[in-house]
Structure formats: structure tokens, C-alpha cells
Amino acid sequence: MDSMLFGLLILGIVALVIFQLVIWIWMLVDCLQNEPSTGNDKVIWILLMVFLGILGSLLYYFIRRPQRIEEFGH
């Protein structure tokens, strides 16, 4: 029974890591494609996502992305 729980734990961790990787790549691509190139906003957000990983991606998703969509429509 312990080996089954261990297997489920490993499966859960792998699923979480894959989910985080998908979110990170999605936000990075979204920023690269849709963020306007005026000023340094694009560079700063990309650096935040690269160095902070999933935390930077979540910050971009909840803070900057809604602002960008409201301002520029995409």
C-alpha cells in the first residue's frame, strides 16, 4: 500500500511540474507576442518571468495581462 501512495505522490508532483511549465511557457509566449515594444515593459516582464519562474508568470497573468488587454485589446 505504501508503494501505491508513493506512486500517486510522484504522479501528482509530475503533474504539478508539467502544469507550471505550461503556464510559464504560455505567459512567456503571450508577453513576447502581445506586449507592446514601447518602453521597457516587455523586457522587464520577460526578465521577471525568466528569473522568478511560475511566480513571475502568475504576476504577469493577474497584474499586467488584464491591463494590456484593457489598453490595447489583445
Biopython code that builds the backbone (N, CA, C, O; Angstrom):
import numpy as np
from Bio.PDB.StructureBuilder import StructureBuilder

atoms = [
    (1, "MET", "N", (0.820, -1.196, 0.000)),
    (1, "MET", "CA", (0.000, 0.000, 0.000)),
    (1, "MET", "C", (0.862, 1.257, 0.000)),
    (1, "MET", "O", (0.505, 2.253, -0.630)),
    (2, "ASP", "N", (1.989, 1.220, 0.698)),
    (2, "ASP", "CA", (2.865, 2.381, 0.746)),
    (2, "ASP", "C", (3.438, 2.714, -0.620)),
    (2, "ASP", "O", (3.590, 3.887, -0.960)),
    (3, "SER", "N", (3.755, 1.700, -1.399)),
    (3, "SER", "CA", (4.313, 1.958, -2.726)),
    (3, "SER", "C", (3.270, 2.587, -3.644)),
    (3, "SER", "O", (3.616, 3.373, -4.526)),
    (4, "MET", "N", (1.991, 2.249, -3.443)),
    (4, "MET", "CA", (0.929, 2.853, -4.237)),
    (4, "MET", "C", (0.775, 4.339, -3.894)),
    (4, "MET", "O", (0.602, 5.166, -4.789)),
    (5, "LEU", "N", (0.837, 4.674, -2.622)),
    (5, "LEU", "CA", (0.756, 6.075, -2.206)),
    (5, "LEU", "C", (1.966, 6.867, -2.705)),
    (5, "LEU", "O", (1.841, 8.015, -3.131)),
    (6, "PHE", "N", (3.126, 6.239, -2.644)),
    (6, "PHE", "CA", (4.333, 6.884, -3.153)),
    (6, "PHE", "C", (4.210, 7.148, -4.646)),
    (6, "PHE", "O", (4.595, 8.215, -5.124)),
    (7, "GLY", "N", (3.675, 6.180, -5.383)),
    (7, "GLY", "CA", (3.470, 6.347, -6.821)),
    (7, "GLY", "C", (2.503, 7.474, -7.125)),
    (7, "GLY", "O", (2.730, 8.254, -8.050)),
    (8, "LEU", "N", (1.418, 7.570, -6.354)),
    (8, "LEU", "CA", (0.458, 8.656, -6.538)),
    (8, "LEU", "C", (1.076, 10.012, -6.212)),
    (8, "LEU", "O", (0.800, 11.008, -6.880)),
    (9, "LEU", "N", (1.911, 10.037, -5.184)),
    (9, "LEU", "CA", (2.595, 11.274, -4.824)),
    (9, "LEU", "C", (3.523, 11.724, -5.944)),
    (9, "LEU", "O", (3.535, 12.900, -6.309)),
    (10, "ILE", "N", (4.286, 10.809, -6.481)),
    (10, "ILE", "CA", (5.184, 11.123, -7.596)),
    (10, "ILE", "C", (4.384, 11.584, -8.806)),
    (10, "ILE", "O", (4.768, 12.554, -9.459)),
    (11, "LEU", "N", (3.289, 10.916, -9.117)),
    (11, "LEU", "CA", (2.431, 11.300, -10.231)),
    (11, "LEU", "C", (1.870, 12.707, -10.030)),
    (11, "LEU", "O", (1.825, 13.495, -10.974)),
    (12, "GLY", "N", (1.446, 13.023, -8.821)),
    (12, "GLY", "CA", (0.941, 14.358, -8.515)),
    (12, "GLY", "C", (2.002, 15.426, -8.675)),
    (12, "GLY", "O", (1.727, 16.500, -9.211)),
    (13, "ILE", "N", (3.210, 15.147, -8.218)),
    (13, "ILE", "CA", (4.309, 16.105, -8.348)),
    (13, "ILE", "C", (4.649, 16.324, -9.815)),
    (13, "ILE", "O", (4.864, 17.462, -10.232)),
    (14, "VAL", "N", (4.701, 15.266, -10.597)),
    (14, "VAL", "CA", (4.996, 15.383, -12.029)),
    (14, "VAL", "C", (3.909, 16.205, -12.723)),
    (14, "VAL", "O", (4.215, 17.062, -13.552)),
    (15, "ALA", "N", (2.640, 15.947, -12.388)),
    (15, "ALA", "CA", (1.533, 16.705, -12.985)),
    (15, "ALA", "C", (1.639, 18.185, -12.623)),
    (15, "ALA", "O", (1.398, 19.043, -13.472)),
    (16, "LEU", "N", (1.994, 18.494, -11.386)),
    (16, "LEU", "CA", (2.147, 19.885, -10.951)),
    (16, "LEU", "C", (3.289, 20.573, -11.685)),
    (16, "LEU", "O", (3.154, 21.726, -12.094)),
    (17, "VAL", "N", (4.391, 19.893, -11.855)),
    (17, "VAL", "CA", (5.535, 20.463, -12.566)),
    (17, "VAL", "C", (5.178, 20.721, -14.034)),
    (17, "VAL", "O", (5.535, 21.765, -14.580)),
    (18, "ILE", "N", (4.488, 19.794, -14.666)),
    (18, "ILE", "CA", (4.081, 19.978, -16.060)),
    (18, "ILE", "C", (3.109, 21.146, -16.177)),
    (18, "ILE", "O", (3.217, 21.947, -17.105)),
    (19, "PHE", "N", (2.158, 21.252, -15.246)),
    (19, "PHE", "CA", (1.204, 22.357, -15.242)),
    (19, "PHE", "C", (1.925, 23.702, -15.113)),
    (19, "PHE", "O", (1.611, 24.647, -15.837)),
    (20, "GLN", "N", (2.888, 23.788, -14.193)),
    (20, "GLN", "CA", (3.658, 25.017, -14.013)),
    (20, "GLN", "C", (4.453, 25.359, -15.263)),
    (20, "GLN", "O", (4.536, 26.529, -15.639)),
    (21, "LEU", "N", (5.028, 24.375, -15.902)),
    (21, "LEU", "CA", (5.802, 24.601, -17.118)),
    (21, "LEU", "C", (4.911, 25.116, -18.245)),
    (21, "LEU", "O", (5.307, 26.014, -18.989)),
    (22, "VAL", "N", (3.723, 24.559, -18.374)),
    (22, "VAL", "CA", (2.782, 25.008, -19.406)),
    (22, "VAL", "C", (2.372, 26.460, -19.153)),
    (22, "VAL", "O", (2.357, 27.265, -20.084)),
    (23, "ILE", "N", (2.042, 26.801, -17.911)),
    (23, "ILE", "CA", (1.663, 28.183, -17.567)),
    (23, "ILE", "C", (2.817, 29.123, -17.877)),
    (23, "ILE", "O", (2.609, 30.186, -18.463)),
    (24, "TRP", "N", (4.037, 28.744, -17.490)),
    (24, "TRP", "CA", (5.209, 29.590, -17.691)),
    (24, "TRP", "C", (5.444, 29.855, -19.181)),
    (24, "TRP", "O", (5.663, 30.995, -19.588)),
    (25, "ILE", "N", (5.396, 28.797, -19.985)),
    (25, "ILE", "CA", (5.612, 28.951, -21.428)),
    (25, "ILE", "C", (4.496, 29.775, -22.055)),
    (25, "ILE", "O", (4.759, 30.627, -22.903)),
    (26, "TRP", "N", (3.248, 29.529, -21.646)),
    (26, "TRP", "CA", (2.103, 30.260, -22.183)),
    (26, "TRP", "C", (2.233, 31.760, -21.908)),
    (26, "TRP", "O", (2.003, 32.569, -22.807)),
    (27, "MET", "N", (2.597, 32.141, -20.685)),
    (27, "MET", "CA", (2.714, 33.560, -20.341)),
    (27, "MET", "C", (3.931, 34.196, -21.018)),
    (27, "MET", "O", (3.881, 35.358, -21.422)),
    (28, "LEU", "N", (5.005, 33.445, -21.140)),
    (28, "LEU", "CA", (6.193, 33.960, -21.814)),
    (28, "LEU", "C", (5.892, 34.237, -23.283)),
    (28, "LEU", "O", (6.248, 35.298, -23.794)),
    (29, "VAL", "N", (5.251, 33.311, -23.959)),
    (29, "VAL", "CA", (4.882, 33.495, -25.364)),
    (29, "VAL", "C", (3.877, 34.629, -25.503)),
    (29, "VAL", "O", (3.987, 35.437, -26.425)),
    (30, "ASP", "N", (2.894, 34.705, -24.600)),
    (30, "ASP", "CA", (1.904, 35.778, -24.630)),
    (30, "ASP", "C", (2.582, 37.140, -24.509)),
    (30, "ASP", "O", (2.239, 38.073, -25.236)),
    (31, "CYS", "N", (3.527, 37.253, -23.606)),
    (31, "CYS", "CA", (4.251, 38.510, -23.424)),
    (31, "CYS", "C", (5.083, 38.847, -24.660)),
    (31, "CYS", "O", (5.073, 39.986, -25.126)),
    (32, "LEU", "N", (5.793, 37.869, -25.185)),
    (32, "LEU", "CA", (6.639, 38.114, -26.350)),
    (32, "LEU", "C", (5.825, 38.535, -27.576)),
    (32, "LEU", "O", (6.265, 39.386, -28.349)),
    (33, "GLN", "N", (4.654, 37.949, -27.757)),
    (33, "GLN", "CA", (3.856, 38.227, -28.942)),
    (33, "GLN", "C", (2.973, 39.466, -28.802)),
    (33, "GLN", "O", (2.794, 40.196, -29.776)),
    (34, "ASN", "N", (2.422, 39.718, -27.629)),
    (34, "ASN", "CA", (1.374, 40.721, -27.497)),
    (34, "ASN", "C", (1.759, 41.984, -26.739)),
    (34, "ASN", "O", (1.093, 43.009, -26.874)),
    (35, "GLU", "N", (2.800, 41.928, -25.961)),
    (35, "GLU", "CA", (3.194, 43.116, -25.192)),
    (35, "GLU", "C", (3.797, 44.141, -26.146)),
    (35, "GLU", "O", (4.676, 43.805, -26.940)),
    (36, "PRO", "N", (3.331, 45.398, -26.076)),
    (36, "PRO", "CA", (3.894, 46.420, -26.968)),
    (36, "PRO", "C", (5.382, 46.645, -26.688)),
    (36, "PRO", "O", (5.842, 46.489, -25.557)),
    (37, "SER", "N", (6.116, 47.010, -27.723)),
    (37, "SER", "CA", (7.562, 47.179, -27.595)),
    (37, "SER", "C", (7.964, 48.570, -27.133)),
    (37, "SER", "O", (9.155, 48.865, -27.036)),
    (38, "THR", "N", (6.995, 49.429, -26.847)),
    (38, "THR", "CA", (7.331, 50.771, -26.368)),
    (38, "THR", "C", (7.770, 50.697, -24.915)),
    (38, "THR", "O", (7.180, 49.980, -24.107)),
    (39, "GLY", "N", (8.801, 51.442, -24.601)),
    (39, "GLY", "CA", (9.325, 51.431, -23.237)),
    (39, "GLY", "C", (10.027, 50.129, -22.914)),
    (39, "GLY", "O", (10.404, 49.367, -23.804)),
    (40, "ASN", "N", (10.196, 49.887, -21.618)),
    (40, "ASN", "CA", (10.913, 48.694, -21.165)),
    (40, "ASN", "C", (10.001, 47.644, -20.553)),
    (40, "ASN", "O", (10.490, 46.665, -19.990)),
    (41, "ASP", "N", (8.684, 47.823, -20.648)),
    (41, "ASP", "CA", (7.756, 46.892, -20.001)),
    (41, "ASP", "C", (7.960, 45.452, -20.462)),
    (41, "ASP", "O", (7.982, 44.530, -19.646)),
    (42, "LYS", "N", (8.107, 45.267, -21.751)),
    (42, "LYS", "CA", (8.252, 43.913, -22.298)),
    (42, "LYS", "C", (9.505, 43.236, -21.736)),
    (42, "LYS", "O", (9.455, 42.082, -21.311)),
    (43, "VAL", "N", (10.611, 43.951, -21.738)),
    (43, "VAL", "CA", (11.878, 43.391, -21.249)),
    (43, "VAL", "C", (11.786, 43.076, -19.763)),
    (43, "VAL", "O", (12.246, 42.023, -19.321)),
    (44, "ILE", "N", (11.196, 43.976, -18.994)),
    (44, "ILE", "CA", (11.081, 43.769, -17.546)),
    (44, "ILE", "C", (10.217, 42.554, -17.237)),
    (44, "ILE", "O", (10.579, 41.739, -16.389)),
    (45, "TRP", "N", (9.075, 42.423, -17.918)),
    (45, "TRP", "CA", (8.200, 41.276, -17.664)),
    (45, "TRP", "C", (8.871, 39.970, -18.076)),
    (45, "TRP", "O", (8.731, 38.962, -17.384)),
    (46, "ILE", "N", (9.584, 39.971, -19.174)),
    (46, "ILE", "CA", (10.278, 38.749, -19.603)),
    (46, "ILE", "C", (11.343, 38.364, -18.582)),
    (46, "ILE", "O", (11.472, 37.192, -18.229)),
    (47, "LEU", "N", (12.103, 39.345, -18.109)),
    (47, "LEU", "CA", (13.121, 39.064, -17.091)),
    (47, "LEU", "C", (12.491, 38.545, -15.804)),
    (47, "LEU", "O", (13.013, 37.617, -15.186)),
    (48, "LEU", "N", (11.366, 39.141, -15.399)),
    (48, "LEU", "CA", (10.676, 38.652, -14.199)),
    (48, "LEU", "C", (10.236, 37.198, -14.366)),
    (48, "LEU", "O", (10.378, 36.387, -13.451)),
    (49, "MET", "N", (9.707, 36.883, -15.532)),
    (49, "MET", "CA", (9.254, 35.509, -15.755)),
    (49, "MET", "C", (10.417, 34.530, -15.826)),
    (49, "MET", "O", (10.309, 33.401, -15.348)),
    (50, "VAL", "N", (11.525, 34.954, -16.417)),
    (50, "VAL", "CA", (12.682, 34.061, -16.527)),
    (50, "VAL", "C", (13.297, 33.809, -15.152)),
    (50, "VAL", "O", (13.620, 32.671, -14.814)),
    (51, "PHE", "N", (13.458, 34.875, -14.356)),
    (51, "PHE", "CA", (14.139, 34.716, -13.074)),
    (51, "PHE", "C", (13.235, 34.261, -11.932)),
    (51, "PHE", "O", (13.707, 33.619, -10.994)),
    (52, "LEU", "N", (11.935, 34.584, -11.996)),
    (52, "LEU", "CA", (11.026, 34.167, -10.931)),
    (52, "LEU", "C", (10.194, 32.941, -11.296)),
    (52, "LEU", "O", (9.481, 32.398, -10.451)),
    (53, "GLY", "N", (10.283, 32.509, -12.542)),
    (53, "GLY", "CA", (9.580, 31.295, -12.959)),
    (53, "GLY", "C", (8.075, 31.440, -12.875)),
    (53, "GLY", "O", (7.496, 32.391, -13.400)),
    (54, "ILE", "N", (7.446, 30.479, -12.205)),
    (54, "ILE", "CA", (5.991, 30.446, -12.136)),
    (54, "ILE", "C", (5.446, 31.655, -11.393)),
    (54, "ILE", "O", (4.364, 32.136, -11.729)),
    (55, "LEU", "N", (6.157, 32.156, -10.401)),
    (55, "LEU", "CA", (5.701, 33.340, -9.668)),
    (55, "LEU", "C", (5.646, 34.555, -10.592)),
    (55, "LEU", "O", (4.672, 35.306, -10.564)),
    (56, "GLY", "N", (6.670, 34.753, -11.401)),
    (56, "GLY", "CA", (6.674, 35.854, -12.363)),
    (56, "GLY", "C", (5.570, 35.706, -13.397)),
    (56, "GLY", "O", (4.964, 36.696, -13.807)),
    (57, "SER", "N", (5.307, 34.483, -13.819)),
    (57, "SER", "CA", (4.244, 34.234, -14.789)),
    (57, "SER", "C", (2.874, 34.524, -14.196)),
    (57, "SER", "O", (2.014, 35.099, -14.863)),
    (58, "LEU", "N", (2.669, 34.129, -12.953)),
    (58, "LEU", "CA", (1.388, 34.412, -12.295)),
    (58, "LEU", "C", (1.205, 35.912, -12.068)),
    (58, "LEU", "O", (0.100, 36.432, -12.217)),
    (59, "LEU", "N", (2.277, 36.601, -11.711)),
    (59, "LEU", "CA", (2.198, 38.059, -11.563)),
    (59, "LEU", "C", (1.813, 38.706, -12.891)),
    (59, "LEU", "O", (0.969, 39.602, -12.925)),
    (60, "TYR", "N", (2.426, 38.257, -13.975)),
    (60, "TYR", "CA", (2.092, 38.782, -15.297)),
    (60, "TYR", "C", (0.635, 38.500, -15.639)),
    (60, "TYR", "O", (-0.072, 39.374, -16.140)),
    (61, "TYR", "N", (0.187, 37.278, -15.367)),
    (61, "TYR", "CA", (-1.179, 36.882, -15.717)),
    (61, "TYR", "C", (-2.217, 37.708, -14.946)),
    (61, "TYR", "O", (-3.215, 38.133, -15.527)),
    (62, "PHE", "N", (-1.998, 37.935, -13.672)),
    (62, "PHE", "CA", (-3.004, 38.602, -12.857)),
    (62, "PHE", "C", (-2.850, 40.124, -12.807)),
    (62, "PHE", "O", (-3.818, 40.821, -12.503)),
    (63, "ILE", "N", (-1.666, 40.654, -13.095)),
    (63, "ILE", "CA", (-1.459, 42.108, -12.997)),
    (63, "ILE", "C", (-1.386, 42.754, -14.373)),
    (63, "ILE", "O", (-2.208, 43.610, -14.699)),
    (64, "ARG", "N", (-0.424, 42.359, -15.173)),
    (64, "ARG", "CA", (-0.169, 43.060, -16.429)),
    (64, "ARG", "C", (-1.097, 42.649, -17.572)),
    (64, "ARG", "O", (-1.550, 43.508, -18.328)),
    (65, "ARG", "N", (-1.379, 41.389, -17.711)),
    (65, "ARG", "CA", (-2.186, 40.923, -18.841)),
    (65, "ARG", "C", (-3.560, 41.598, -18.892)),
    (65, "ARG", "O", (-3.961, 42.046, -19.966)),
    (66, "PRO", "N", (-4.305, 41.692, -17.769)),
    (66, "PRO", "CA", (-5.593, 42.402, -17.837)),
    (66, "PRO", "C", (-5.440, 43.878, -18.211)),
    (66, "PRO", "O", (-6.278, 44.425, -18.928)),
    (67, "GLN", "N", (-4.366, 44.527, -17.725)),
    (67, "GLN", "CA", (-4.111, 45.928, -18.090)),
    (67, "GLN", "C", (-3.848, 46.051, -19.582)),
    (67, "GLN", "O", (-4.374, 46.949, -20.239)),
    (68, "ARG", "N", (-3.038, 45.155, -20.112)),
    (68, "ARG", "CA", (-2.707, 45.197, -21.528)),
    (68, "ARG", "C", (-3.938, 44.965, -22.397)),
    (68, "ARG", "O", (-4.132, 45.649, -23.402)),
    (69, "ILE", "N", (-4.762, 44.008, -22.013)),
    (69, "ILE", "CA", (-5.970, 43.717, -22.777)),
    (69, "ILE", "C", (-6.915, 44.906, -22.743)),
    (69, "ILE", "O", (-7.551, 45.220, -23.749)),
    (70, "GLU", "N", (-7.014, 45.570, -21.599)),
    (70, "GLU", "CA", (-7.873, 46.753, -21.495)),
    (70, "GLU", "C", (-7.347, 47.908, -22.333)),
    (70, "GLU", "O", (-8.122, 48.614, -22.978)),
    (71, "GLU", "N", (-6.019, 48.106, -22.326)),
    (71, "GLU", "CA", (-5.424, 49.222, -23.055)),
    (71, "GLU", "C", (-5.360, 48.976, -24.563)),
    (71, "GLU", "O", (-5.687, 49.863, -25.352)),
    (72, "PHE", "N", (-4.944, 47.790, -24.958)),
    (72, "PHE", "CA", (-4.639, 47.527, -26.365)),
    (72, "PHE", "C", (-5.600, 46.544, -27.027)),
    (72, "PHE", "O", (-5.557, 46.390, -28.248)),
    (73, "GLY", "N", (-6.452, 45.885, -26.277)),
    (73, "GLY", "CA", (-7.438, 44.994, -26.840)),
    (73, "GLY", "C", (-6.959, 43.606, -27.207)),
    (73, "GLY", "O", (-7.713, 42.838, -27.805)),
    (74, "HIS", "N", (-5.731, 43.261, -26.868)),
    (74, "HIS", "CA", (-5.246, 41.881, -27.122)),
    (74, "HIS", "C", (-4.226, 41.490, -26.122)),
    (74, "HIS", "O", (-3.707, 40.374, -26.173)),
]
sb = StructureBuilder()
sb.init_structure("model")
sb.init_model(0)
sb.init_chain("A")
sb.init_seg("    ")
for serial, (resi, resn, name, xyz) in enumerate(atoms, 1):
    if name == "N":
        sb.init_residue(resn, " ", resi, " ")
    sb.init_atom(name, np.array(xyz, "f"), 0.0, 1.0, " ", f" {name:<3s}", serial, name[0])
structure = sb.get_structure()
